[in-house]
Amino acid sequence: MPDPRSQRIDVGPFQLDPDAELQAWQAVASDGTSLPAGSWSDWVALAQRVLQIDTIWREREARGDAWDEGHAASGSVDAVNPYR
């Protein structure tokens, strides 16, 4: 299996290009603007943080949806959803 650290990673609005000489990855935006370079572990840490934030956001959305369902059942017109 080829080493994944030697292949470009395209993540939509930007891509990560490996730089073998520096053992780093250069992020390049879709408009060609260069972003900071980082090692493989830096980008993995960023991806893990993005996943953590996504989990928190989804949990908060679920709480807001549950609150909306409870509010609809109560029939109160003046309640404000604290999760929205």
N, C-alpha and C positions, 0 to 999 in steps of 0.2 A: 504494500500500500504506500502511495507517495506521502511524503511528509506534508501535512496540511499547512505548515508554516512557510512553505515555498510557493503557495498559490495565492492569487489575488482573491480577496473576499469582497463580493459586491453586495451591499446591504441597502440598495435603493438610492437614497439621496447622497450617499457617499460610498467610497470603496477603500479598502485597505490594501496597499501595495507593499509587498515585502522588499526590503533592502538588505541583500545578503551581506554586503560589506559592513554595515552598521549593526547587523542583527536587530533591526528595528522594523517597524511598519509605519508607513506614511499614509495618513488618511487624506483622501482627495475628494472634495465635494463634486457633485455632478456638474457644476458650472466651471470646474477646473481649478478652483481655489484650493490651495494646499493647506491642510490643517496640521496640528502637531504630530510629531512622530512618537512612537512608543514601542516598547518591547512587547513580545507576545503576551507576557503576563499582565502588562498594563491594560491591553485591550480585553483580555479575559476578565480582569477585575471590573472594567467598565461594563462589560456585558452582564456580569453577575449583578452589578448595582442596578442596571436598567431592569433586569428581571425582578429584583426586590421591589423597586418602585412600582412596577407594573402590578405586582401582587397586592401591594398596599392600595393602589388605585382601584383594582377590581373589588377588593374587600369593601372599600368605602362606597363604591357604586352599589354593591349588593345590600349594604346597610340602608342606603338611600331608597332603593327599590322596596325593601321590606317595610320601611317607614311609610312610603307612599301607599302601599297596600293596606297597612293598618289604619292610616289616616282616611283612606277611602271608605273603609268599613265603619269608621266612627261617625262619619258625616259632619265633623266639625269643619267650619269654613275659615276659622281664624288661626289655625295651627300652621306653623312654619317648619318645614323640613330642615333640621340642623345639618343634614349631610349634603345639602345642595347649595 
